[in-house]
Amino acid sequence: MDFSLTAEQEDFIRAAREFAEREIAPNADAYNREERFPIEIYRKMGKAGLLGVTIPKAWGGAGLDNVTMMRTIEELGYHCLVLSAVIGLNSVMTGQQLYHFGTDAQKDKYLGPLIRGEILLSIASTEPQGGSDVASAQTVAKRDGDSYVLNGTKKWISYGVSSDAVMVLAKTDERDGKPRFTIFIVDKGTPGMTVTLLPKMLTRHVDEVCEVVFDNCRVPESARLGNEGSGLAIMLSSLEGNRCAFGARCAGAIRACLDESVAYANSRVLRGAPIARHQMIQAKIADMATNMEAAKYLVYHLAWLKDSGVERARMESAMVKLFATDALMKASADAVQIQGALGTLEDSPVCRIFRDAKAHQIMEGTSEIQTMLIAEQLLASGARAS
Ligand SMILES: Cc1cc2nc3c(=O)[nH]c(=O)nc-3n(C[C@H](O)[C@H](O)[C@H](O)COP(=O)(O)OP(=O)(O)OC[C@H]3O[C@@H](n4cnc5c(N)ncnc54)[C@H](O)[C@@H]3O)c2cc1C
């Protein structure tokens, strides 16, 4: 494995870093305090070419590799977990799903505008009765002539307010007693679809977590992504990449915790000496740095596997998500602890990361589910740890 970068990769990552320093760093306090998703920065990210890193150039993307994308996400994650998340969402989840499974008409309508930051798409798979058990989803799409009628409720859906359409997983039929799911792209404003912002969560309203209700919502056949019954496979095809993206932004945010902690520990003087002198403070800082490096290399390794053409890396992607989100939780808790009462101020950068870190251990497969996935893979293969 060689993670050295070409001049093109370095230029792209440097441009992302400069974008984040120019557009995100000076504004992150304000949009977090205003509790809103900064759609104006999202649009600028599209103009700067940050939203389709791995999408081929023919469809308006940058046509670059996964390692470059993860390094880019890391740069943005240093300043804002929510904005770095939309790179993964657009490049890996919605973008790759459209690129691989969309018709030309769907690509024209959604993929180009998505990469340019002109539109935003939400993913709606979780339902109130249990997100960890995706197969228990109750939302149904019933074929009626040349259209489908959707009924059901999706919960905890990010970017519900600002998104222009929702990619929703719905049950279309059963085969051998098992439900089969299909993805539909439902435009905002379609009669029968209602989007409601949920009460304020730990992440405040910055990622606009919503409930989406379908009540006899009729969509044309052209809204279906891929074949009937292919929904879970399409969703799973992009999950591994997005778990890698989770790891990348966590690694960036751990670096932010580390920088904050080093600066504070050196400047806070108690009993005539900086608190950096204390071994218990030093241990926290050493832990942060070590976990950051470990998270980074788990991310780069998975990205490298994907760039090498490995199609399924279920265990590695679960390891990245599990390790990096837990490491960020610990790093942010320690960073708050190092700053004492100051660190608990709602608007302090470390407090913001601490809140977001908890949500990262839950979103898109909880830590417990990732642990189960890793064990399942190991036990099924009978592999001996190497
Ligand atoms: C900020 C935020 C944004 C989100 N954005 C989106 C989005 O855009 N789109 C979307 O579709 N969803 C989204 N989600 C939902 C998220 O994916 C789910 O919350 C997650 O999958 C867990 O589902 P749940 O909350 O229903 O918990 P549950 O599935 O009810 O789990 C509850 C607890 O039980 C544990 N548990 C469950 N099964 C097992 C098991 N077999 N063994 C051991 N423990 C188990 C879980 O780990 C968890 O601790 C978001 C969530 C958050 C917090």
The ligand as a MOL file (V3000), in Angstrom:
LIG
                    3D

  0  0  0     0  0            999 V3000
M  V30 BEGIN CTAB
M  V30 COUNTS 53 58 0 0 0
M  V30 BEGIN ATOM
M  V30 1 C -28.6210 12.7960 13.5390 0
M  V30 2 C -29.2220 11.6300 12.8070 0
M  V30 3 C -29.3950 11.6870 11.4400 0
M  V30 4 C -29.9720 10.6070 10.7520 0
M  V30 5 N -30.1650 10.6980 9.3880 0
M  V30 6 C -30.7920 9.6880 8.7300 0
M  V30 7 C -31.0780 9.7820 7.3220 0
M  V30 8 O -30.7210 10.7730 6.6630 0
M  V30 9 N -31.7430 8.7750 6.7140 0
M  V30 10 C -32.1530 7.6590 7.3970 0
M  V30 11 O -32.7640 6.7840 6.7750 0
M  V30 12 N -31.8960 7.5310 8.7360 0
M  V30 13 C -31.2270 8.5070 9.4100 0
M  V30 14 N -30.9720 8.3960 10.7710 0
M  V30 15 C -31.4510 7.2180 11.4770 0
M  V30 16 C -30.3420 6.2560 11.8760 0
M  V30 17 O -29.8070 5.5920 10.7700 0
M  V30 18 C -30.9440 5.3020 12.9300 0
M  V30 19 O -31.1750 6.0880 14.0850 0
M  V30 20 C -30.0390 4.1180 13.2350 0
M  V30 21 O -30.0030 3.2210 12.1660 0
M  V30 22 C -30.5220 3.3710 14.4960 0
M  V30 23 O -31.8960 3.1180 14.4330 0
M  V30 24 P -32.8480 3.5260 15.6570 0
M  V30 25 O -32.5550 4.9110 16.0700 0
M  V30 26 O -34.2290 3.2110 15.2610 0
M  V30 27 O -32.3880 2.5950 16.8540 0
M  V30 28 P -32.8430 1.0690 17.0820 0
M  V30 29 O -32.6720 0.2860 15.8470 0
M  V30 30 O -34.1860 1.0670 17.7250 0
M  V30 31 O -31.7700 0.5960 18.1550 0
M  V30 32 C -31.8610 0.9830 19.5380 0
M  V30 33 C -30.6320 0.4470 20.2720 0
M  V30 34 O -30.6210 -0.9860 20.1880 0
M  V30 35 C -29.3550 -1.4250 19.6890 0
M  V30 36 N -29.5450 -2.6500 18.9150 0
M  V30 37 C -30.3920 -2.8380 17.8730 0
M  V30 38 N -30.2570 -4.0960 17.3890 0
M  V30 39 C -29.2990 -4.6930 18.1440 0
M  V30 40 C -28.7060 -5.9810 18.1550 0
M  V30 41 N -29.0760 -6.9170 17.2850 0
M  V30 42 N -27.7510 -6.2420 19.0890 0
M  V30 43 C -27.3590 -5.3170 19.9780 0
M  V30 44 N -27.8900 -4.0580 20.0160 0
M  V30 45 C -28.8480 -3.7720 19.1220 0
M  V30 46 C -28.8510 -0.2840 18.8250 0
M  V30 47 O -27.4560 -0.3470 18.6350 0
M  V30 48 C -29.2930 0.9270 19.6390 0
M  V30 49 O -28.3490 1.1520 20.6560 0
M  V30 50 C -30.3750 9.4490 11.4720 0
M  V30 51 C -30.1620 9.3900 12.8630 0
M  V30 52 C -29.5950 10.4550 13.5400 0
M  V30 53 C -29.3890 10.3590 15.0280 0
M  V30 END ATOM
M  V30 BEGIN BOND
M  V30 1 1 1 2
M  V30 2 1 2 3
M  V30 3 2 2 52
M  V30 4 2 3 4
M  V30 5 1 4 5
M  V30 6 1 4 50
M  V30 7 2 5 6
M  V30 8 1 6 7
M  V30 9 1 6 13
M  V30 10 2 7 8
M  V30 11 1 7 9
M  V30 12 1 9 10
M  V30 13 2 10 11
M  V30 14 1 10 12
M  V30 15 2 12 13
M  V30 16 1 13 14
M  V30 17 1 14 15
M  V30 18 1 14 50
M  V30 19 1 15 16
M  V30 20 1 16 17
M  V30 21 1 16 18
M  V30 22 1 18 19
M  V30 23 1 18 20
M  V30 24 1 20 21
M  V30 25 1 20 22
M  V30 26 1 22 23
M  V30 27 1 23 24
M  V30 28 2 24 25
M  V30 29 1 24 26
M  V30 30 1 24 27
M  V30 31 1 27 28
M  V30 32 2 28 29
M  V30 33 1 28 30
M  V30 34 1 28 31
M  V30 35 1 31 32
M  V30 36 1 32 33
M  V30 37 1 33 34
M  V30 38 1 33 48
M  V30 39 1 34 35
M  V30 40 1 35 36
M  V30 41 1 35 46
M  V30 42 1 36 37
M  V30 43 1 36 45
M  V30 44 2 37 38
M  V30 45 1 38 39
M  V30 46 1 39 40
M  V30 47 2 39 45
M  V30 48 1 40 41
M  V30 49 2 40 42
M  V30 50 1 42 43
M  V30 51 2 43 44
M  V30 52 1 44 45
M  V30 53 1 46 47
M  V30 54 1 46 48
M  V30 55 1 48 49
M  V30 56 2 50 51
M  V30 57 1 51 52
M  V30 58 1 52 53
M  V30 END BOND
M  V30 END CTAB
M  END
